[in-house]
Amino acid sequence: MEIANGIGFVAGTLTTIAFLPQLERTWRTKSADDMSLAMLLTFTTGVFLWLIYGLYLMAWPVIATNAITFVLTLAILVLKIRYQK
């Protein structure tokens, strides 16, 4: 199980940090016009459900990475709504 958790943490970390450049760009430019609101809502909801699933199973790679991804995508979603024209 150690190898599976290690793979889970690496995979989750990579998919989580993929959102950092978008969050930084959205914050810097004060615009998220190129981001689909429907995609952000759907993805953020999906990540939240993955977090709940991880909590149910007590699967720490799923819990940790989806908790961070949820915060990042929620921040992008809030900025998208805030900077909407």
N, C-alpha and C positions, 0 to 999 in steps of 0.2 A: 504493500500500500504506500510505502514511502516514495517509490518512483512515480506512482500515479499522482500523489499530492504535489510532487515536484513539477511534473509536467503541467498539472493544473495551475499552479502558481505562475509558472513561466508564461503559459498561454494567456492567462488572465491579465498578467502584468503587461504583456505586449498589446493586447486589445484595449486595455485601459489607457496606457500612455498614448495610444493613437489619437485620443481626444484632446490632449494637451495643446498641440499646435492650433487646432480649431478654436479652442477656448481663448488662447492667447491672441489669435488674430481677431476674433470677435470683440474682445476687450479693447484691443489696440485701435481698431478701425471704427469702433462704435457702430458696427453694422453686421447683421447676419442675414442680409438679403439673399445671399447665395445658399442659405440653408432652408430646406423645406420644413415648414411648421408641422406638417403631417408626419414626416419622417421622424422629427425630434420627439413628438408626442408618442408615437408608436414605439420608438426605440427606448425612450426613457421608461415607459410603462413596462416594456419587455425586460429591461434590466432590473426594475423593481421586483418583478415577478421572479426572476432568477435569484434575486437576493432572498426573497421569501422561501423559495425552493431550497436554497442552500441552508437557510436557518432550520428549515424542517428536517433536513437530512444531517445537520451539523457538519456540513462539508466546508471546511475552512477555506480552501482555495476559491470556492464559489462565493462564499460569504464576503471574504476580504476584497476580492477583485470587483465584485459587483457592487459592493457598498461604495467603493471609490468611483467606479464608473458612473453609478447613479448620481453622485454628487457633481461630477464633471458635466454629465449630460443635462442635469437639472440646471446647472449654472448657465450652460449654453442656451437652454430653453428660456430661462428667465431673461437673459440678455436679448434673445431674439424677440421676445414680446416687448421688452422695454425699449429697444431701438427701432421697433417697427414704425414705418412711415405712414 
